[in-house]
Amino acid sequence: MRYVSTRGDDTPRRFCEILLEGLAPDGGLYLPERYPRIDAATLGRWRVLPYADLAFEILSLYIDDIPADDLRALCRRTYTRSTFGSDAIVPLRMLEPGLFVEALSNGPTLAFKDMAMQLLGALFEYELARRGERLNILGATSGDTGGAAEYAMRGKQGVQVFMLSPHGRMSPFQQAQMFSLQDANIHNIAIEGVFDDCQDIVKAVAADLDFKRRHRIGSVNSINWARLVAQVVYYFAGYFQATRSNDELVSFAVPSGNFGNVCAGHVARMMGLPIQRLIVATNENDVLDEFFKSGRYRVRAAAETRETSSPSMDISKASNFERFVCDLLQRDTVATRQLFGERVVRDGGFALDAATHARCASYGFVSGRSGHADRLATIRQVWEQQHDLIDPHTADGLKVACDLRQPGETIVVLETALPVKFSETIVEAIGQQPERPAALAGLESLPRRVEVMPADVARVKALIALHDRHA
Ligand SMILES: *Cc1c(COP(=O)(O)O)cnc(C)c1O
């Protein structure tokens, strides 16, 4: 399998060449040159596989530069009961006939980002060892991504993580989760500022090409293809659990922000998984809902991006969206470049013509939006009727699934986080604290490793240089 850019760079690259990179050199996102099609016999064979072996089968269609035995071993080491809490890895539960929740958030940080990030950690360690190289991962986080990256990379050979977060602004639980890590290769840096200040520092460091090269600065952001392909696996696993035979259709409802999760659903559907609809659920930051309803993609300004009670979906632009639009334009990379490389930059967005917009439906896409009151009502209702507790992001997905569900349609709602991470909203919804997994008792009182610093690029660079020398 070879990878090409959404903006036209068609230098063929293999998986391990793009693994440690972010954007393609022309500013586009990497896509496989084609999606492998799964035939009925293969789908039948996959239905009975354990999760780790299913992951191996799917990944090996996209990765042909890691020996099969090594890749299988990486998958088996990653998707274990001890890391994800059950043999099913992504167990499905029924809310009512035809309506299911697929648990993607039983990994170490209790959010679905662990599903991909845990594999990324194993792949990074493997590839760096093979090359005899090391990597310093620099990132900015306001919540789930930073924690998932740290828990994936902790103790890994050849990798150090420098994670910037806005001082005092993450939830107490998220702070405790990240700052309690004592691994020598994990560095928490709390910046006296807001999330945008953290992100600006990351951009400034990455723009210093000499520093970047000298200290081998990398990232683990959501546009990484390896993360996306790892997420394709749980669409197959969810489908198999929700059906008895491969001629049934299933829809997925996906709480969405940067369009990474649901883009993996799009890839699964392109591979031939019998997915009826991909239901994109947004919160008040409804960039994507606006697009699927109107064909107009309008990036929001920072001041227009609202802080909500499903904070991991508070985005101003959907960074993975370019991949889907490139497919929607039937891989017209000149047109994709015009939309994302020019129109978004110059006009802050674009509007598709009616015929192109209408094609979104043939890719299965529909969308809806949820707000704070919807979230609370949905959490309360599921709690009262099923005695099942869901988190605010999953509630956005369920609310939109219920709004759009058609007679006879089977819908799997992806559970993207556990309620314990967002206890304030849970208390507001049901008047009591969510239960905490036993392993996390006393998390807030563990000793912390975090350095607080002003929003100063030079100070952050000095810290990286210091630790890089001692690596
Ligand atoms: C990241 C995240 C999302 C959004 O996923 P995207 O891939 O960015 O669309 C939704 N819910 C939770 C809990 C998340 O952490």
PDBQT file of the ligand as one rigid body, heavy atoms in Angstrom, charges set to zero:
ROOT
HETATM    1  C1  LIG A 501     -11.613  13.542  20.900  1.00  0.00    +0.000 C 
HETATM    2  C2  LIG A 501     -12.969  13.267  21.430  1.00  0.00    +0.000 A 
HETATM    3  C3  LIG A 501     -14.127  13.383  20.620  1.00  0.00    +0.000 A 
HETATM    4  C4  LIG A 501     -14.062  13.875  19.186  1.00  0.00    +0.000 C 
HETATM    5  O1  LIG A 501     -13.462  12.955  18.325  1.00  0.00    +0.000 OA
HETATM    6  P1  LIG A 501     -12.925  13.411  16.876  1.00  0.00    +0.000 P 
HETATM    7  O2  LIG A 501     -12.152  12.264  16.378  1.00  0.00    +0.000 OA
HETATM    8  O3  LIG A 501     -12.070  14.624  17.122  1.00  0.00    +0.000 OA
HETATM    9  O4  LIG A 501     -14.120  13.728  16.055  1.00  0.00    +0.000 OA
HETATM   10  C5  LIG A 501     -15.353  13.062  21.166  1.00  0.00    +0.000 A 
HETATM   11  N1  LIG A 501     -15.453  12.659  22.459  1.00  0.00    +0.000 NA
HETATM   12  C6  LIG A 501     -14.386  12.542  23.260  1.00  0.00    +0.000 A 
HETATM   13  C7  LIG A 501     -14.584  12.121  24.683  1.00  0.00    +0.000 C 
HETATM   14  C8  LIG A 501     -13.108  12.829  22.781  1.00  0.00    +0.000 A 
HETATM   15  O5  LIG A 501     -12.041  12.712  23.600  1.00  0.00    +0.000 OA
ENDROOT
TORSDOF 0
